Amino acid sequence: MKTRSLIFSSIVGVVLLSALGIALTSDDAVSENKIRIAYFPNIGHAIPIIGMEKGFFEKSLGDDVQIETRVFDSGPQAIESLFANSIDLAYVGPGPAITGFLNSDNHNIKILAGAASGGASFIVHPDSEITSASDFAGKKIAAPQIGNTQDVSLRSYLSDNGLKSADKGGSVTIYNIPNSDIYTLFVKGDIDGAWVAEPWATILETELGGKRLFHEEELWPNKKFASVLLIGNADYVKKHPQVISDLLTSHHETAVWINQNPADTGILFNNFLKSHFGKSLPYNVVDVALSNLVITDDPQRDSVYLFAKKADVLGYLGRNGYDLTGIFYSFDSNSGLDGDN
């Protein structure tokens, strides 16, 4: 129980602080020599966290470019900040990236690179008897907020297996609640399972005795899907092609370093949590969670298009269809930004 309380209080403290959209630097003034980057305090966002902790981003951008970072706990928060022009780039899941692109004026939000593949799982409560898709009927399942990446994956999985959520006339009750609340319901035994990203999946498994029924990547073609993407405000990108080119170079170099140094990555991630939020996680949780991810700058384009199709079938992309033409961009530091479809 002591360990349980330590992990829970640690990660909830991080979530509560990040929910405030804490600025790790505070000046909001727009500058030609400034880039403002948002990300989440979880292991799937290892590239921006390690890139900043190791100084890779600063080294690549040079002394003339000031980096400001913002920490959020949800994609919609980051998208709203991009819309409000209070940040320039953000690391988010495919759901917010797609909806941000479709809902922005002139499709002003674009995908610049990948950041992680995989890293979500379905965890069964130890007292539940779920062993296959057919056992989901009549069960209570949790996932983060409605329309987010795990929610879309859960509802698509149900549909693929002939099931519906209770709000759609089916038998599966879905709770769309924050990860910290999923943890609480899991402790109480009030849910049968949860579809969650790392490190929450590992916490439910290692601390609370949950059973990992499957890793989500097992359900995707080639077992790959974009779980974290780097997106940007296209206006900023067009005006600062060299800054973006330099950042993408360090983004790639950071991904390579992480894959070559997983143990050090875990230490640096916990140092980040401790220094910025006063809390950290047990190293075994961080190590397992990191091993369940593929850190990569490949945006896994096919998976983004497939995810959009899943979200559209669920009615999350509006009634008039959708068009992702121009959602990806390629860069040339000499000639600027070119659409890449």
N, C-alpha and C positions, 0 to 999 in steps of 0.2 A: 504493500500500500504506500510505503514511503516513496518507492521508485515511481509508482503511478502518479502520485501527487507532484513529484518533482518534474516529470516530463510534461504533465498537463499544465502546471502553472508556468513552466518555461515557455511552451509554445503558445499558450493563450496570451501570455504577456506580450509576445512578439506580435501576434495578430492584432491585439487591441491597439498597440502603438502604431502599427503600420496602417490600421484603418483610418488613422488621422491624416494619412498622406504626408507623413513627416518629411520635411525637406532637410537633407543632410547638409545642405548649404542653403542660405535663406534669401538671397537676393533674387527677386523675380524679374528684374529689368531685362528686357530683350537686348542682346548684344551681338554684334557681328562676330565676336570672338568667344562665343559661349555656346555650349550644347547641353541641353537638359534631358536627362535620361531617367526613365521610370522602370522599376522592376519590383518583384515580390521577394519577401524574405524566405524563400523556400529553395530546396536543393535543385529543383528544375531550372532555376534561374542562376545556375552556377556561373555561367559565362560573365554576366555583368558584375556579379559579386566578386568573383576571383579576379576579373579584369581590373576592377578598382583596387582590391586588396593588394594585388601584386604590382600594381602600377603599370600594367600593360597598356591600358587605355591612355594614361597620361603620357607615357613615353612615345606612343604612336602619334598622338595629336600635337605634342610639343608644348612648350611653355606659353605660346601665344593664344592657346585655346583653353578657356576655363570650362571644366566639367562640373555640372550640378547634377545631383542624383535625388530622386524622389522614390520613396518606398510606399507601395500600395498593397492591398490584400485582395483586390479583385480587378478583373479586366475592365468592367464598365467604368470604374473610377479612372483608370488610365485613359480610356477612350474619351471620357468627358474632359479630361485635362488636355488631351490633344485637340479636341474641338475648341476648347477655350484658349488655345495657344499658350498654355502655361508649361507645357513640355514639348520637346521636339521628337523624341524617340521613346518607344516603350517596348518592353518584353511582355507578351501576352499569349494566351492560348489561341487556337484557330478560330474559336467562336467569336470572341471580341474582335479579332482581326478582320473577319469576314463582315460582321455586322457594322463595324466601324467604316470599312471601305464602302459598303452599300449605302450607309446613312450619311456619310460626309458630303459636303458640297463638292461637286465635281470629282467625286471619288478621291478626295485629298489625302486619304490614308492608304499607304502602300506597304507591302511586305518586302523587307530588305534582305532578310536572311533567316535561316533556322537557328534554333538555340538548343533544342532538345527533342528527342524522339522517345516515345513510350513514357513509362513512369506512372501509369495509373493501373489500378487493380480492383477487382471485386473481392471484398473481404466478408466472409460469413461469420456471424456470431457463433461462439462455441456451443450455444444451446440450440441453435437452429439446425434443421435437417436438410438444408439446401446442398445438393450435390450435383445438380444439373439445371439447365434452363427450365425444365418441366416443373421443378420444385418452387419456382418463383410465384406461382399462382397462390393468391391469398396471403402473401407475405408483405412485410413492411420493410421498405428499402429506402436508404437515404443517399442523397447526392447533394453537392453544393448548389448554389442558386440556380433557379430555372433558366435554361438557355445557355448555361456555361458548358464547357467542354465535356465534363463528366456526365452532366444531365442529358445532353444530346446522345452520348454514347449509351447510357443506360436505357433511355426510351427507344433508341433504335434497336438495341439488343432485344428488348421485349417484343417489339414489332416483328423482328426477324424470326422470333420463336412463337408467333401467334398469340402474344399476350398484349394487354393494354393496361395502362394505369387507371386507377380508380376514377380520376377526374375525367377520363375519356370513356367511362362505362365499363372498365375492366375490373380485375380483382387484385391488382398489385397497388398497394398504397405507397406513394412516393413522398418522402419528406425532403423538400428543398430548403436546406438550412446550412449555416456556416459549419466549417469543419470542426470547430471547437464544440458546437452543439451535437454534431454527429458523434463525437467522442463521448459526450455525456450520455446520450441515448444508448450507445454501445455498452457503456459501463452498467447502466440500469437494466439492460436486456430488453429495451423497448423497441428495438429494431432487429430484423433478422440478418441484415447485411448492409454494406455500404460500398458505393462506387466512388473511390477517392484517389487523389494523386499523392505522390510522395511529398513529404515523409509520412503523411497521415496513414497511408496503407501499411507501412512498416510498423508504425506505432500501434495500430489496432491489432496487428499480427503478433508482434513480439511482446507487447506489454499486456494486452487484454486477451490473449489466447485466441484471436481470430484465425480463421483458416483462409488462405489465399486461394480462392476457387480458380482464378485465372488472372494472368497479366493481360491487360487490354490489347497489347500489341499482337497477341495470339489471334485476335479477331480481324486483323488488318492484312491486306495483301503484302506479302514479303515480310510480314511482322514488323512493319515500320509505319509510324504515323507522327506527324508533327504535333508535339504537345506544347512547345513553347516556340514562338516566332518573334523576330525583331521587326517592328513596324515603325514607320516614320511619317511625319507630316510632310507631304510632298512639296509644299512650298519651301520649307526649310531645306529639304534635300536638294532642290533645284538651285537654290541660292548658294549652297555650300557643298559643292560636289567634292572638293578636295578633303574637307573635314570628314565627310561621309566615307570617302575612299579610305582615308587613314583609319577611321574607326572600324571599318569592316576588316581591315588588315589585322588590327589588334583583336577583334572579335574572333577571327579565325585562329590566330596564334594562341589565344586563351583557350579555345576548345582543344587544340592540340596539347597544350600543357596539362590541362585537366585530365585528359585521357592517359597521359604519360605519368601523372602524379596523383592518383586517386586518394592515397592516404593523406598527402599534404593538402589536397583539396578539402577533405573533411575537416582538417584542423583549421584551415583558413575560414571555412564556412562558419564553424562554431565561434571562431574569433570575431567574425563579423557580427553574429548574433549577440555575443557578449558585449562587444564594444559599443554597438549602436542601441541595443535594447536592454542590456543588463541581464540577459537570459541566454542560455545555450541548451543544446540537446545532448543526450548521451552519445558518445562517439560510435557505439555499435549501431545505433539507429541511423545516424548519418551515413555510415559506411554501407549498410544494407540498402538504404534508400538510393544512394548514388549508384550502386551496382545494378539497380533496377531501371536505370536511365541510360540512354545513349546521348552523350553530349556531342552535338554536331551542328555545324553551320549550314547543313543541307536543309532547305525548307520543306523537303518531301512534298513537292508540288502536287503529285497525284492524290496524296492523302488530304490535302487542303480542298481540292475539288470534290473529293468523295465526302468529306465532312460537310461541305456546303450542301451537297445533295441530301444527306441525312437530315440536316437541319431544315431544309426546305420541305421535305416530306412530312416533318413534324409540324410544319406551319410557322416556323420561327423566322422565316425570311420574307414574310408578307404574302399577299394574295396574288400578286401580279408577276410572280416568277423573279428570277434574279440573273444577273450577268456579271461574271467576275473578270471580264476582259480588262486588262490593265492593272490587276491587283498586284502583280509582281513587277519589280523593276530590276534592270541591270545598270551598272554604272561604268562610266568612263570618266576618269578624273580630268581628261583634257577637253572633252566635249560636253560634259554634264550628264543629265539624267535621261535615259531612254526607256520607253515602255517596253516590257518584255513579257509576252504572254505565253 
